[in-house]
């Protein structure tokens, strides 16, 4: 069973991959090409 502390840890900024590093690595490896830059508008949790 998950606790509130587990939920807080899962939402910590360090729990997410740096998107710019992931995009650059994917682009450099030739797996994809950059075509647009996105920016978050909102975060919905539910």
Contact map, one row per residue, 1 for C-alpha under 8 A:
1110000000000000000000000000000000000000000000
1111011000000000000000000000000000000000000000
1111111000000000000000000000000000000000000000
0111111100000000000000000000000000000000000000
0011111110000000000000000000000000000000000000
0111111111000000000000000000000000000000000000
0111111111100000000000000000000000000000000000
0001111111110000000000000000000000000000000000
0000111111110010000000000000000000000000000000
0000011111110010000000000000000000000000000000
0000001111111010000000000000000000000000000000
0000000111111111000000000000000000000000000000
0000000000111111000000000000000000000000000000
0000000000011111100000000000000000000000000000
0000000011111111100000000000000000000000000000
0000000000011111110000000000000000000000000000
0000000000000111111011000000000000000000000000
0000000000000001111111000000000000000000000000
0000000000000000111111100000000000000000000000
0000000000000000011111110000000000000000000000
0000000000000000111111111000000000000000000000
0000000000000000111111111100000000000000000000
0000000000000000001111111110000001000000000000
0000000000000000000111111111000000000000000000
0000000000000000000011111111100000000000000000
0000000000000000000001111111111110000000000000
0000000000000000000000111111111111000000000000
0000000000000000000000011111111000000000000000
0000000000000000000000001111111100000000000000
0000000000000000000000000111111110000000000000
0000000000000000000000000111111110000000000000
0000000000000000000000000110111111000000000000
0000000000000000000000000110011111100000000000
0000000000000000000000100010000111111000000000
0000000000000000000000000000000011111000000000
0000000000000000000000000000000001111100000000
0000000000000000000000000000000001111110000000
0000000000000000000000000000000000011111000000
0000000000000000000000000000000000001111100000
0000000000000000000000000000000000000111111000
0000000000000000000000000000000000000011111000
0000000000000000000000000000000000000001111100
0000000000000000000000000000000000000001111110
0000000000000000000000000000000000000000011111
0000000000000000000000000000000000000000001111
0000000000000000000000000000000000000000000111
